[in-house]
C-alpha cells in the first residue's frame, strides 16, 4: 500500500474497532477499487461488515474473494462458514468449517473474530439442540462442548449442557455445569431458564420499581404494562 492507502486503511480499521461499520465500509471499499485482487484481510473485514448488516450474499462474495487471494486464511473460512449458515446453505457451511478446522490444526479459536466466534458457537448450539430433541445425548454433549470452547461465558449453553447431562442421569456433571453457569453470571442464568412469559413478568417487575422513582402514577404504569402485554401476545398470534 502507498502511505495514503495505509492511512485510509488505519482510519477504516479504527472505525471498524469502534463499531462505526458504515464509515469503515466506505474506507475499505475505496481501497478495494484500486486493489481488487489484493489484501485478503481487507476483503475479510468487508465481509464481516456486510454480515453484521445482514447483507449475507455480499458478505459471501467478499469472503470468497478473500479466500481466493489467500486460501490458507483460516479466519476467512470460518467467517464464510457462518455466512453460508445464515443463508441456509448448511452443507456448504459444514464443509468449509471442517476444512478450516483441519487447516488450523486446532488453533483457529485463538485469533478468530469475536463476532464469528459467537456465530459459530450458536451453530454448534443449534445442532446440539437438534441432537438433544432426537435423544442423541452424547452427540448433543459434543456439540455443546464445542460451542463452549468458542464462547466459555455463554451461560445459556452451559445450562443446556447441564440439562443434557441430567437427561443422561449423569447428575454430578449436570450439577457441575449448572453451578458453573450460575457463577459466570447469576442474572443471565436466571434468564436462560425462564420462559418468554416469565421473562416478561420479570421485566415488568423491574420496570415498576424503576418507574416508582418518577412522577408517573401506578395507574399510568399499569396501563403501559397492559399495552406492552397486548403487543407481545399479538405478535405470537
N, C-alpha and C positions, 0 to 999 in steps of 0.2 A: 504493500500500500504506500501511496505517497503520504507525506506529512499531513496534507489536507484531509485525505481519506482516513488516516489514522485518527485524526482529531474528531472527524464525524462519527467514526466507529465508537470512540470513547464516549461521545455525547449520547449516542444511541444506547450504549451499554449502561450508562448511568441512569437514563430514563427507564430502561428495562428493569434494573435492580430496584428502582423506586416505585415500580408499578405503573409508570406512565407509558403503557404499552402502545397507545396510538402515536405518541411522539416518537417512541423507539422505532416503531414500524416505518415511519417516514424516513428516518435516518438510514435504516437498514436497506429499505427498498431503493433508495437513492444510490447506495453503494453497489447494489447488485446490477444496476443498469450499466455500469462500467466494468463490472466483474461477474458476468452471468455464470461463468463456469469455474469460478474460484471461491475459496473461503467457505468450506463446509460449515464452520461454526456460525457464519452469518446466516446461511440458509436454515440452519437448525433453529436459531433464535426466531427467525421469521415464522417458521413452522409452529413453534411454541406459542407465539403471539396469536397466530390465526386460530390455533386450538383453543386458547383462552377466550377468544372472541366468538367461538362456536362455528367458525368457518372451516369445517373439517376437511372439505375437498381441497381447499387452498393449502391447508396445513400439510396434507398428504403430499401434494405436489412439491412443496418446499422441502419437506423432509426427504422425499425420494431424490431430489436434486442434490441435497447434502450427502446422501448415502452414495450417490453416483460419483461424486467428487472424492469421497473417502469411504470406501466400502468397509473399512475396519473401525469406523466411528461407532462404537457400541451404544453410546447415549442416543445417537440419532435413531438407531434401530429400535431401541426401546420406546422412544417418543413416537415413532412411526407405528409401532405395535399398538400403543394406546389410541392413536388416531383411528386406525383401522377398526379397533374395538368399538369406538364411538359411532362409527359408520355402519356397524353391524356386520363387518367383514371379519367374522370370528376366526375362520380358518387361516386367513392371511395374518391376522394378529398373532395367533398361536405359533405359526411357522416362523415369523420374524422374531418373535420373542425367544423361541427355542434357539435360533441361530445366534441371537445376541448373547444369550447366556453361555452358549458354547464358546463363542469368541472371547467373551470376557473372563472365562475360566474362574467364575465365582467372585470376581472383584467388581462387578458392574455397579453395585449399590454405593460404592464409595464416592462416586462423583456424579451420580445421576441427579438431574434437576429435581428439586423437591416436589414440584407440581407433577412431574411424571411419576415420581415415587408414589405419590398419593393415588394417582390413577391406576398404576399397576397393582397397588395394594387392594384397591377396590375391585379390580378384575379378579384377583385371587379370592377375595371375599365372596364375590358373587358366585364364583364357581364352587366354592366351599359350601355355600348355602344350598346350591342345587344338589350336591352330593348328600348333604345333610337331610334334605327333604326326601331324597330317594332311599335313605337308610344306609348309604355307604359312608359310615362314620370315619373309618380310617383315612379314606381319600379326603373327606372334609377336613380332618385334622391337618393333613399335609398342606392343603391349600391355605387354611387359616394361619399356619405357621409361616408359610411363605409371605403372606400378607404382613404378618407381624414383624418379620425380618426387615421388610421395607419401611414399615411405619410402626415401631415398637410402642409408641404412645397413643395409638388409636384405641381408645377404651372399648368402643363397640366391638372391635374384632376380638379383643381379649375376652370379652363377655361371651361372644359366640363360641369361642374355643372352649370356654368353661362349660357352656351348656352342652356341647357335643360330648365332652368327657363325662358329664353327668348322664347323658343318654347311653353312654357306653358302660355305665356303672363304675367308672374309674373315679371315685369320689375324691380321692386325695389330690389328683391332678386338677379336678374340677374346682375344688376349693382354692388351690394354689393360684389358678388363673384368675378366679373371681376376686381373690384378695389383692392380687397384683393390680387388677383393673381399678379397684377402689383406691389403692394407694396412689396410682398415677393421677387420677382426678375424680374425687368423690362426686362432684356435680355432674360430670359427663357420664359417670357410671349410672347414676340415678336416671338420667335422661335416656340412656341406652336400654334400660329395662322397662321404661314406661311406654304405654300405648300412646298413639297420637292424641286420643281424648284425654288421657291422664296428663300429657304434656301441656295441653291447652288449659286444663284446670290449674296446673302448677303455675303457668304463665299468668293466669288471671289473678291468682293469689298474690304473686309478686307485684303485679301491676297495681292491685288495690292498695298495697302498702305504700307504694311509691306515690300514688295519687292522693293519699291521705295528707301529704305534705303540701298539696296545692289548695287552691280556693274552690275546687270542684266539690259539689255535694255528693253524697253516696248515691243519690238518685241519678246524677249525671254519669257516675262511674258505672252503675249497674246497667244503664241504658246503652252505654258504649260497649260493655261486655256482651249484652244481648245482640247488638248489631254485628259484632265480630263473630259470635257463635253462628248466627244465621248465615253469614257469608261462608264460614268454614264448612258447615253442613251442606250448603247449597252446592259447593264445589264437589262434594262426594257424590251427589246425585248426577 
